[in-house]
């Protein structure tokens, strides 16, 4: 079946960036002008005509984010949401400030690292990629260095987007991938690249041991890259322990899924290849089972309708098999012009069961609102029937979207701990002026058989508190749930009331359950 009532146009996500490339050859005028009273703490400087701003130091600790009360026996793990980062740019910098959106997060050992867009641009991407790291009972934050021309020192790219975080246990490295875009220079035409920054501790970031800011996975002048994601094989018993995998799509008339692999901590990457049959789609999220099998759920584009699909590799990324269909997509378009799409969010538990969640309206009469739905598999070929995550009764009138699914890698099977962070409208039938956007969380301690009551993390937010894009008001195409010490960590974008014309959207996080 095709999407009911509302047609999902996947090209919108690509064209929202591609369509703005020409406009970005000149700096965009900020949508929200006027400094906040504290803007002087992040002064702008101009050198030889280039706009620059200092990034937040790597040692920065968010005020109030350290020493907050957590659950018993978990000092420094705040169970109430706290702000973990802040956009450091002044209103003179390109982009809409202060804005932070679209987080990815991963937990390993006693550390959680998140990456996200900072200074969202209307036509696509952002001025920089921010990071936030929880370790030692406190959140620290900053910007991935040397990526865009807006930063000091400047990097080569005009803007950057789609951050994703992974940890490589074999090499002891944090990896942050992103999609970097250059609008072109006199010496080279416009091009896009998938880039990776690396860190030993999640705080000090670079690309290579000799100090280069990033590693280039792949780039292209002829086509446009979109929707990258990264993961690593952290199972010591796997034959491919220490392999890392990056997935993205090459946009054009259709979006072609691509994958690349690394065996040396992200220092070098194989040439990108397409799965068997060259499937079309986007938003692939690779996850790795304990035996080293890599399964990549993605959004599939087809002439006769869109699907959630999956493909896999059983030889460390040497070859990728043909796709299988997990389910057809039936999605309701969120009210008020909020940008949402039925992209999958994937996670794998310690026993190797892979879970995929997405927004879907099949359980609602007339496709009048979305639920978050779930399917799972132990082999990537046979998938369970689509089930509805019961965040509220079917007749509640609420709309749910942008899921971020996480699984505790130290649990599995009937005792697998799952966490789901998502956004919703309590009333799906709203207008731009009346929609009340909220961030919520539900958890499961039995592999998704039953779920906790939803907990509101933040909001309500008005849509005019958010940065605006060609695809609508923006909190991100993704939201994040990670696990550390058997606790789910929800990382989400939360907007407060703008002040003096300046937005107040930043990253918040909470450790759950309390």
N, C-alpha and C positions, 0 to 999 in steps of 0.2 A: 504493500500500500504506500501511497505517497503521503506527504504531510497533509493533515486535514485542515481545511479552512484557511490556514495561513501558510503561504509558501515560504519555506526557508531558502534564501538565496545565498549559498556559500560564497559566491563571488563577491558579495558585499564586504566580507572581511578583507579580501585581498584588495579590492578596488578602493576601499577606504584608505589604504596606504598608497597604492599605486597611483590613484587619482591625485594624490597630493604631492607627488614627487616634483612636478614642475613648479608648483607654488613654493616649495621649500628651497628653491635655489636662492631665494631671498629669505631673510629671517621673518618669521611670522609675527605679526603684532599680537601681544598677549590679549586674550579674551577678557581677563579680569585685571584691570590696572589698579595701581594705588598700593603703596607699601603698608604693611602692618606696622604697628609701633615697634616691633622687635626686628624689623627687616634690616636694620643697620648692623646687626650682628653677622650678616652674610653679605658684605659689600660687593658690588660689581666693580670690575676694573676693565678698561679697554686698552689693548695693546695692539698696535698696528692694525686697527680696524676689527680685531677679533673680540667678540664678547666672551669674557671668561668669569668664572666664579670659583672660589675655593670650595672643595668638597668638605663635608663634615669629617673631622679627623677620625681615624680608625679607633681611637680610644674613647670616642664620645659615648657617654652613658645617658640614656633617656632619663630626665628627672622623674622621680617617682616610680621608675621601672625596676629599681633594685630594692631588695629588702621588704617587698610587699608580702603580706600574709598568704600562704598557700595552704594546701591540705596538710593534715597532720603528717609529720615525717617527711615533708617535702619543702624545706625552706627555700625561699626565693622562687617558687613556682606559683605565681599568682593565678588564682582561679577566677578572679574578676578581670575583665578585659583591661589592658593597659596599652597606652600608646608606646610603640617601640621604635618609631622613627619619625622623621619630619623632613619635608622638602626644604633644602637649604638655599634654594635660588631666590634671588630678588625678582621683583616684577619686571625688570629689564631683560631678563633671560628669555629666550624663546620658550614657548609653552604656556600652559595655564597653571598658575602657582597660587597657593601651595596645593599640589596634588600628588598623591601616590596611589597606584592602582595595580591590579593584576598580580597578586603574589603567588609564588611557588615556594614550597618549604620542604625540608627534609631533616630528620633527626637521626643521630648516631651517637651511641655512648651517652655522654652527659651534655651534648651540644645539639642545638637546633639552629639551622641557618635558613633564612628566607631571602628571596630576591624579588624585586618588584620595579615597576616603572615609576620614574620621578619626573614631574613636569610634563604631563600629558599634552601632546600636540593635537589640535583639532583634526588635522588631516591624517593622522596616524603616527604611532610611535611616541617616544618621549625624549626629553632632553638628556636623560641619564638612566642608569640602572642602579637602584639602591640595594643595600644589603642590611640585614639585621641579624645578629647572632646572640643566642642565649647560651651562656656558659658561666659557671661560677656564681649563679644566682642573680645575674643581671643581664639586661639586653644592651648590647652595643650596636652602633650603626654607622654607616657611611655610604660612599658611592664606589662602585667598581671603577678603578682609575683608568685613564688613558683611552677612553672609547669614543667620545663625541667631542666635537669642536666647542661645545658649550663649557666643557670642563677645563680645569687648570691643574696640571698642564693638559693641553688639548689633545684629543685623539683624532683619527682621520675621518670619522663617520659623522654624517649630518644629524641623524637621530637613530634611536635604538628601541627595541621592543621585545616582547615575548620571552621574559626571563624564565629559566628553569634551573633547579638546584639538584645536585646529587652528591653522594659521598663514595669515594673509591677506597674501600678498606684495605685492599692489597697494597696500595701505594701511599695510604695515609693522606689523601688529598680531598679537599672539597672542590667541586667543579660547578661553575655557574655558566650556563650557556645563554646566549641571546641572539636575536636577529638584528644585525647592524646594517644600516642603509646609508649610502653616499649618493647625493644628488648629482655628483659628477664634478670634474675639474677640467681645466684646459688640457691636462695630460691623460685623463682617463674618463670615459663616460660613466653614467650612473651605474651602480652595482650594489648588490646585496650580498651579505655573508653571514654564515653561522659562526659565531666566535665563542671561545671558552676562556674564562678567567679561572685561576687556580689559587688555592690557599691551603696551608698546613693547619691553620687553626680557625678558619672561618672569619677572621678579622683582618689579617694582612693579605692582600690580594695582588697577584700578578699573573702573567701568562706563562713565562718560561723562566728557568733558573737564572738566565742572564739579565732578567729584569724587564723584558718586553711585557707590555700591559696585557696582551691577550694572545691566544692561539687561534689561527684561522682554520676551521674545520673544512669549509668549502665556500666558494663565492661564485657569483655569476653576473655577467654583464648582459646576457641575452634574455634572461628570464628573472622573475622575482621570487625570492624565497619567502616562506611564511610558516608560522606556527611550529617552532622547534621545541623539542623536549629531550631531556637527557636522563640516563640512569646508568648504574654500574652493577656488575655481578659481585655481590659481597658474601657469597656462600663459600666458605673454605673447602667444602667437599665438591664443589663444581669443577669440572675440567677447564672451565673458562673463567675461573676466579680472577678478578682484576681486569676483565674486559669491560669496557664502557661503550654505550650505544647512544647515538644521537639520531633522532627522527625529525623530519620536517617535510614540507611539500614545496614543489616548484609550481608557481602559479602561472596561469595563462588562460587560454580558453577553457581549460580544465585544470584541476590541481592534481599533480602527480606526486604520490608518496615516495619519499626517499629515506634511506638509512645509511649511516656510516658507523664504523667501529674503531675503537682504540684499544691497544694492549699495553700502553706504557704511561698510564696515568693521564691521558688526554694530551700528551705532548705531540703526538702525530695521529692522523686519522686516515682511514681507508677512503678511496674514492667513493662517492655516494652511488648507491645502486637502488633500483626499484625492486619490489617484491615480484615474484613470478606473475606474469600476466599484466604487469605495469598498471596496477589499480589506480583509480582516481579517488582523491579524498584529501582530507587535511585533519590536523589535530591529533596525530598519532602520539600515543603515550606508551613507550616501551616499559615493560616490567620483566623481572628475571625470576624464574623459579629456582629452587634449591639445586636442581640438577644441571642448571646452566641454560635451559630452554628460555629463549626470549620471546615474549608474546606482546604484540603491538595492537591494542584496540585503537580504532580511528573512526572518524566520520567518513562514510563513503558516499560519493556522488555518482548517481546513475540517471540515465535518461528516463527511466520509469519510476523514479523515486529514490529517496535517500535512505541510507541504512547506518547502523553501527556495525562495523566489521572488525575482523582481526586477522593478522597473519603472524608467522612465527619463524624463528631460526633455531635449529638444533645443533649447529656447528660453530657457535661463537661468532655469528654474523657473517660467515663465509658465503652463505646463501640464504635466501628468504623465500618461503613457500607462498602458495596462492592464498588468497583471502577466503574466509568463511563469513557468512552473515550471522551476526548475533541477533539482530532484530531490525525491523523497519522503524523508521522515525516518524512519529506523529507529534507535532509540536504546536503549541499555542504561542502567538507572538505577544510578548509582554506589553502591557499598556504604557502610555505616557512617553513613548519614544526611548525607553531604556534599551541599550544594546545588550541583547542576550542571544545565544545560539545553542542548539542542542549538541554541543561538543561532549565527548566522553571524558570522564575522569576515572583513571584506572589505579588499582592497588593490588598487591599480592601479600598473602599472609605467610607465616613461617612454614606452613605445610605445603605451600605452592599453589593454593587455590587463588585464582585471579578473579577480581571483582571489577565490574564496570558499572558506573552510574551516569545517568544523563537526565535532562529534563524532557518530559513526555506527557502528552495529554490523553493517552488512550483510555485511562480509567475515569475520565471526566465526561459527563454528558455533553455532546456537541463540541467536544474539544475546547471547552470554555476556560480552562486553566491547566497549568502544568503541575504534575507531581514530580518528585525525583524517583526514578525507577532504577532497578538493579538486576543484573544478570551475572552469573559466575561460571567458572569452568576450571577443571583440573588439568586440561591438556590443550586448551586454546582452540579445539575443534568442535567439541560438543558443549553447548552453553545451556544453562538452565532457562526455563521460561521467564519472561520479564515479570518482575514483581514490583509492587508499589511499596515504597518506604512510607510507613503510616505516620507522617508528621502531623496530620490532623484528619478529621473525617472528610470523606469525599465531598460532602455537601457544605464544607466550611466556607466556600467562596474565596479561598486564598489561592494565590499563584506562587509557584516555587521554581527557582531557576539558579543557574550557575553553581553546580555542585562541586565540592572539593572533597574527594574520598581518600581516606587513609586507612592503613591496616598496620597493626603492631607486628613487626617481623619476628618477634620472640614468641608469638602465640599462633595457633592454627587450628583448623578443623572446627569441632563443636565449641571450642573455647577461644576462637579467634576474636580479638578485639578490633572493632571497626569504629571509625569516626567519620562523620559527615558534616561539613560546614557548608552553608548555602545561604542564598538570599531569598526573600519572599516579599510579596505584597499581602497583607492580611485581607485586603479586598482587591480581587483581580480586576473588577470593573471600576477602574479609576481613570482620572485624567492627569495630564502632566502636572497640573496645579494641585491635585489632591492625592496622588500616589504616595504611599508611605513605605519606603524601602527599609527593610530590616535584615540584619544578619543573624542566623540561628545555627544551632548545633544539635545533632542527635547522635547517640552512640549505641553500639550493639556489643554484647559480650558473648554471643553465640554464633558468630559468623553470618550475621544478618537475618537470623530467623526471627528474632524479636528486637525491638528498638526502644530506647528510652523516650520519655516525653521530651519535646523540643525545648531548648533553652534559648532565650533571646540574648544575643551577645551585644548588639548595638542597634541604634536607630530608635524611632523612625527617622529617616533621612528624606528630605525633599530632593526632587530631581534637579532643581536649579542650584543645589549645593555642590553638584558634581561637575567635573570637566565635561565639555561637550565635544562630540566627534561627528564626523559625517555619517556614522552609523547610529548615533543617539547618545544620550547621557551615559557616562562610563564609570563603572567600578572595576571593570576588567572582564576578559573572557574566561578567566580562571579565578579560583579562590583556593585556599590551601588548608590541608589537615596533615600534620606530621605526628609521629609518636616518639616519645623519649621516656624512659623509666616507667613504662606501662601507662603513661598519661598521653592523651590526645592533646595536640597543640593546634588550636584554631588560629590561623593568621588571615586577616581580612581587611579590606579597605573600608574605613569609616569616615564619613564626612560630618562635620559640625557646621554651625551657622557661619557663613562667611563674615569677615570683619573688614570694613572699609574697602569693599570691593575685591578683597583677596580671599580665594578659596581656603578652606581649612579641612582638607582631605589627607589622611595619613594612614599608616599601618597600625593596626591594633592586634593584640594576641591575648589568648587565655589558655591556661592548662586545665583540661577537663578529663573526667568529671571531678568535681570538688568533693 
